[in-house]
C-alpha cells in the first residue's frame, strides 16, 4: 500500500508532474516522456537515465515517438509487476491515440500524463493548445480521464491511477500555477477524487450549480462569489472525472447534482462536447468551439471570455 504524506506546497502550486512518493516506495514504478520530461515534470528524481548499460535506472527517454512510447508502455504493462507511465503535451496525445485504445481494449493500467492541457498554454499558440482531445478520450470505453484542480487532487489522481488494475488513466494537468483549493486532508481528498465529483464550495440557499474541472474550478468559485452580489447563489462542483462520477450510485449522483436543480453551468477551457448531459442545456456550457490563439495566457483567456466578468455577465443575462 502506497502512503501519501501531507503536502508542503505554497499557496500557488504547479499542478503537474510525477508522484515522487510512489517512485520512492515502488522500485517497479517506471516510465518517462516523449522528449518532454522537463516540461512534463516526470523525472524520477532519485534515478538516472535508463540505457543499455544502466538498465537499473527508471527514467526512459522515448524520444519524439509518442505512438512508439504508448506501444512500449503496453508491452511493459503486460509484464506482471511493473507499474508504468508515459508523458507528453496534451495536444500531442493525438499521436498516442491508437496505443491508448489498445490499453483500454486490453485492460492495461497504463498511466498517461498529459500536461499543458488547455488554451492556457498561451504563447505556444493554437498548435499547442488542445481543444478536442479530452472529449475524444472521454468517449473511449474503459478509460478514466482525470483533470485535477490543484496539487492535492493531482496527488489523489496519481494514487487512483497507481491502484488501477484493469483501466488506463489519463491525467490532464496544467502548465500554469494553481492555488490550493481542495481538501488538505489526504484521505478525504482521495475519497472525493475517486467519486469523480464533489462539492467544493456553496453559498447559502443555493439554487444553481456550476460544474468545473482542472484549472477552471478556481474560476468557478470566483464566479460563484461574484454572483452572490447579485443575489444569485450557487453550488460549485469539482468534477475531476466524468467516468468515475458516472459510475457512482444513483443516490450519490443525486446528492451532488440534484435533479430538482435545473439551472446548471459547466466551465472548461476545452471542447464543450458531452457536457450537456450534466447541464441539460448546451448553452450553459462555457467551452471552446474554436482553436486557440497565441499570446500571454491572461490575454488569451480574456479574449476567449474565460474570466469572472464575462461568465458572470453571461449567467445574469441568461436569467
C-alpha positions as CSV (number, residue, x, y, z in Angstrom):
1,X,0.0,0.0,0.0
2,X,1.5,3.3,-1.1
3,X,1.5,6.0,1.6
4,X,1.0,9.7,0.7
5,X,2.1,12.4,3.0
6,X,0.9,15.9,3.9
7,X,1.6,18.3,1.0
8,X,4.0,21.1,1.7
9,X,3.0,23.3,-1.3
10,X,2.9,27.1,-1.2
11,X,-0.3,28.9,-1.9
12,X,0.5,28.6,-5.6
13,X,1.4,25.2,-6.9
14,X,2.4,23.8,-10.3
15,X,-0.3,21.1,-10.7
16,X,1.7,18.8,-13.0
17,X,4.3,16.2,-12.6
18,X,5.1,12.8,-11.2
19,X,4.4,11.4,-7.8
20,X,7.8,11.1,-6.3
21,X,6.2,9.3,-3.3
22,X,5.2,6.4,-5.5
23,X,8.6,6.3,-7.0
24,X,10.3,6.2,-3.6
25,X,8.1,3.3,-2.4
26,X,7.8,1.1,-5.5
27,X,11.1,0.1,-7.3
28,X,9.0,-1.3,-10.2
29,X,7.4,2.1,-10.9
30,X,9.0,3.1,-14.2
31,X,8.3,5.4,-17.2
32,X,9.3,8.6,-19.0
33,X,8.4,11.1,-21.6
34,X,8.4,11.6,-25.4
35,X,11.2,14.1,-25.3
36,X,9.4,16.5,-22.9
37,X,10.4,15.1,-19.5
38,X,11.5,18.5,-18.1
39,X,8.3,20.2,-19.3
40,X,6.1,17.4,-18.1
41,X,8.0,17.3,-14.8
42,X,8.0,13.5,-14.9
43,X,11.6,12.7,-14.0
44,X,12.1,10.3,-11.1
45,X,14.5,12.4,-9.1
46,X,16.4,9.6,-7.4
47,X,17.2,7.8,-10.6
48,X,19.2,8.3,-13.8
49,X,18.6,7.6,-17.4
50,X,17.5,4.0,-18.5
51,X,20.1,2.9,-21.1
52,X,21.5,-0.4,-22.1
53,X,24.5,-0.2,-19.8
54,X,22.4,1.2,-16.9
55,X,19.1,-0.7,-17.0
56,X,18.5,-0.4,-13.3
57,X,17.6,3.2,-13.7
58,X,13.9,4.2,-14.2
59,X,13.8,7.3,-16.4
60,X,13.1,6.2,-20.0
61,X,13.8,8.8,-22.7
62,X,11.4,7.7,-25.5
63,X,12.4,10.4,-27.9
64,X,9.9,12.2,-30.2
65,X,8.0,8.9,-30.7
66,X,4.6,9.3,-29.0
67,X,3.0,6.2,-30.5
68,X,6.0,4.1,-30.0
69,X,6.1,5.2,-26.4
70,X,2.5,4.1,-25.9
71,X,3.1,0.7,-27.6
72,X,6.2,0.1,-25.4
73,X,4.2,1.0,-22.3
74,X,1.5,-1.5,-23.3
75,X,4.2,-4.2,-23.6
76,X,5.7,-3.2,-20.3
77,X,2.3,-3.3,-18.6
78,X,1.7,-6.8,-19.9
79,X,4.8,-7.9,-17.9
80,X,3.4,-8.6,-14.4
81,X,4.7,-6.4,-11.6
82,X,5.6,-3.3,-13.5
83,X,3.6,0.0,-13.0
84,X,4.3,2.2,-16.0
85,X,3.6,5.7,-17.1
86,X,4.4,7.9,-20.1
87,X,4.0,11.7,-20.7
88,X,3.8,14.4,-23.3
89,X,1.8,17.5,-24.0
90,X,-2.0,17.0,-24.2
91,X,-2.2,18.2,-27.8
92,X,0.3,15.5,-28.8
93,X,-1.9,12.8,-27.4
94,X,-3.4,12.6,-30.9
95,X,-0.3,10.6,-31.9
96,X,-0.8,8.2,-29.0
97,X,-4.5,7.5,-29.5
98,X,-4.2,4.1,-31.2
99,X,-1.9,2.8,-28.4
100,X,-4.2,4.2,-25.7
101,X,-7.2,2.5,-27.4
102,X,-5.3,-0.8,-27.1
103,X,-4.5,0.0,-23.4
104,X,-8.2,0.3,-22.9
105,X,-9.1,-2.7,-25.1
106,X,-6.6,-5.0,-23.3
107,X,-7.4,-3.6,-19.8
108,X,-3.9,-2.4,-19.1
109,X,-3.4,0.0,-16.2
110,X,-1.0,2.4,-18.0
111,X,-0.9,6.0,-16.7
112,X,-0.7,8.7,-19.4
113,X,0.4,12.1,-18.1
114,X,-0.7,14.9,-20.5
115,X,0.4,18.3,-19.4
116,X,-0.2,21.8,-20.9
117,X,-3.9,20.8,-21.0
118,X,-5.8,23.8,-22.3
119,X,-5.7,27.2,-24.1
120,X,-3.8,28.4,-21.0
121,X,-0.6,27.2,-22.7
122,X,-0.6,30.7,-24.0
123,X,2.4,31.8,-26.1
124,X,2.9,28.4,-27.8
125,X,-0.3,29.2,-29.8
126,X,-3.1,27.1,-31.2
127,X,-0.8,24.3,-32.5
128,X,0.0,23.5,-28.9
129,X,-3.3,24.4,-27.3
130,X,-5.6,21.3,-27.0
131,X,-9.3,21.7,-27.7
132,X,-10.9,18.4,-28.7
133,X,-8.6,15.8,-27.2
134,X,-10.2,15.4,-23.8
135,X,-13.7,14.8,-25.3
136,X,-12.1,12.2,-27.5
137,X,-10.7,10.3,-24.6
138,X,-13.9,10.7,-22.5
139,X,-15.7,8.8,-25.3
140,X,-13.3,5.8,-25.2
141,X,-14.6,2.7,-23.3
142,X,-12.6,1.6,-20.3
143,X,-10.5,4.7,-20.0
144,X,-10.5,7.0,-16.9
145,X,-9.8,10.7,-17.6
146,X,-8.9,12.7,-14.5
147,X,-8.4,16.5,-14.7
148,X,-7.4,17.7,-11.2
149,X,-7.9,21.2,-9.9
150,X,-4.7,21.6,-7.8
151,X,-1.8,19.7,-6.3
152,X,-3.8,17.7,-3.7
153,X,-6.3,16.5,-6.3
154,X,-3.3,15.6,-8.5
155,X,-1.8,13.6,-5.7
156,X,-5.1,11.8,-5.3
157,X,-5.3,11.2,-9.0
158,X,-1.8,9.6,-9.0
159,X,-2.9,7.3,-6.2
160,X,-6.0,6.3,-8.1
161,X,-4.1,5.7,-11.3
162,X,-1.4,3.7,-9.4
163,X,-4.0,1.4,-7.8
164,X,-5.9,0.8,-11.1
165,X,-5.6,-2.8,-12.2
166,X,-7.7,-3.0,-15.4
167,X,-8.1,0.5,-16.7
168,X,-5.7,3.0,-18.2
169,X,-5.7,6.5,-16.6
170,X,-5.2,9.8,-18.4
171,X,-4.1,12.6,-16.1
172,X,-4.8,16.0,-17.7
173,X,-2.6,18.6,-16.0
174,X,-1.9,22.2,-16.3
175,X,1.1,24.2,-17.4
176,X,0.2,27.2,-15.2
177,X,0.4,27.6,-11.4
178,X,-2.8,26.9,-9.5
179,X,-4.0,27.8,-6.0
180,X,-4.5,25.1,-3.4
181,X,-8.3,24.9,-3.1
182,X,-9.3,21.3,-2.4
183,X,-9.2,19.4,0.9
184,X,-5.8,19.3,2.6
185,X,-6.8,16.1,4.4
186,X,-5.2,13.4,2.1
187,X,-7.7,10.6,2.9
188,X,-10.7,12.9,2.5
189,X,-9.3,14.3,-0.7
190,X,-8.8,10.8,-2.1
191,X,-12.4,9.8,-1.3
192,X,-13.6,12.9,-3.1
193,X,-11.4,12.2,-6.1
194,X,-12.4,8.6,-6.6
195,X,-16.1,9.5,-6.6
196,X,-15.4,11.7,-9.6
197,X,-17.2,14.8,-8.4
198,X,-17.8,16.6,-5.1
199,X,-19.0,19.9,-3.6
200,X,-16.0,22.2,-3.2
201,X,-18.0,25.4,-2.5
202,X,-21.6,26.6,-2.0
203,X,-23.4,29.7,-0.9
204,X,-26.3,29.6,1.5
205,X,-29.7,28.8,-0.1
206,X,-28.1,27.9,-3.4
207,X,-30.3,27.1,-6.3
208,X,-27.8,26.8,-9.1
209,X,-24.8,24.6,-9.8
210,X,-21.6,25.4,-11.5
211,X,-19.5,22.3,-12.5
212,X,-15.8,22.7,-13.4
213,X,-12.7,20.7,-13.9
214,X,-9.0,21.4,-13.5
215,X,-7.8,25.0,-13.5
216,X,-11.3,26.2,-14.1
217,X,-12.5,25.1,-10.6
218,X,-10.8,28.2,-9.1
219,X,-12.5,30.3,-11.8
220,X,-15.9,28.8,-11.0
221,X,-15.5,29.6,-7.3
222,X,-14.6,33.2,-8.1
223,X,-17.7,33.4,-10.4
224,X,-19.9,32.0,-7.6
225,X,-18.6,34.5,-5.1
226,X,-19.2,37.4,-7.5
227,X,-22.8,36.1,-8.3
228,X,-23.7,36.4,-4.6
229,X,-23.5,40.1,-5.0
230,X,-26.4,39.8,-7.5
231,X,-28.4,37.5,-5.1
232,X,-27.6,34.5,-7.3
233,X,-26.5,31.7,-5.1
234,X,-24.5,28.8,-6.5
235,X,-23.0,25.4,-5.5
236,X,-19.7,24.7,-7.2
237,X,-18.8,21.1,-8.0
238,X,-15.3,20.0,-8.8
239,X,-15.7,17.1,-11.3
240,X,-12.1,15.8,-11.9
241,X,-13.5,12.6,-13.7
242,X,-16.8,12.2,-15.5
243,X,-16.2,8.4,-15.8
244,X,-15.7,8.0,-12.0
245,X,-18.7,10.1,-11.3
246,X,-21.0,8.3,-13.8
247,X,-20.0,5.0,-12.1
248,X,-21.3,6.2,-8.6
249,X,-24.6,5.0,-7.1
250,X,-27.7,7.0,-8.1
251,X,-28.0,8.3,-4.5
252,X,-24.6,9.9,-4.6
253,X,-25.1,11.5,-8.0
254,X,-28.4,12.9,-6.8
255,X,-26.7,14.3,-3.7
256,X,-24.1,16.1,-5.8
257,X,-26.3,17.1,-8.7
258,X,-29.9,17.1,-7.5
259,X,-32.3,16.7,-10.5
260,X,-34.6,19.4,-9.0
261,X,-31.9,22.0,-9.7
262,X,-32.2,22.7,-13.4
263,X,-30.1,25.8,-13.6
264,X,-26.6,24.3,-14.1
265,X,-23.5,25.5,-15.8
266,X,-20.2,23.9,-16.8
267,X,-16.8,25.7,-17.2
268,X,-13.9,24.0,-19.0
269,X,-11.4,25.6,-21.4
270,X,-11.8,22.8,-23.9
271,X,-14.5,21.4,-26.2
272,X,-18.0,21.6,-24.7
273,X,-18.9,18.3,-26.3
274,X,-20.7,16.0,-23.9
275,X,-21.2,18.5,-21.0
276,X,-24.9,18.9,-21.8
277,X,-25.7,15.6,-20.1
278,X,-24.9,17.4,-16.8
279,X,-26.1,20.9,-17.6
280,X,-29.3,19.9,-19.5
281,X,-28.6,22.9,-21.8
282,X,-25.7,23.2,-24.2
283,X,-26.0,27.0,-24.0
284,X,-24.9,26.7,-20.3
285,X,-21.5,25.2,-21.2
286,X,-18.6,27.6,-21.2
287,X,-16.4,25.7,-23.5
288,X,-14.4,26.5,-26.6
289,X,-15.6,25.7,-30.2
290,X,-12.6,27.1,-32.0
291,X,-8.8,26.7,-32.0
292,X,-6.8,28.9,-29.6
293,X,-4.6,31.8,-30.1
294,X,-1.0,32.9,-29.4
295,X,-0.4,35.4,-26.6
296,X,0.0,35.9,-22.9
297,X,-2.1,33.4,-21.0
298,X,-4.2,36.0,-19.3
299,X,-4.8,37.9,-22.6
300,X,-5.8,34.6,-24.3
301,X,-8.2,33.8,-21.6
302,X,-9.7,37.2,-21.7
303,X,-10.1,37.2,-25.4
304,X,-11.9,33.9,-25.2
305,X,-14.1,35.1,-22.3
306,X,-12.6,32.9,-19.6
307,X,-12.8,35.5,-16.8
308,X,-15.1,36.2,-14.0
309,X,-16.8,39.2,-15.6
310,X,-17.6,37.5,-18.9
311,X,-19.1,34.4,-17.2
312,X,-21.0,36.4,-14.6
313,X,-22.5,38.7,-17.2
314,X,-23.5,35.7,-19.3
315,X,-25.2,34.0,-16.4
316,X,-27.0,37.1,-15.4
317,X,-28.2,37.8,-18.9
318,X,-29.5,34.3,-19.1
319,X,-31.8,34.8,-16.2
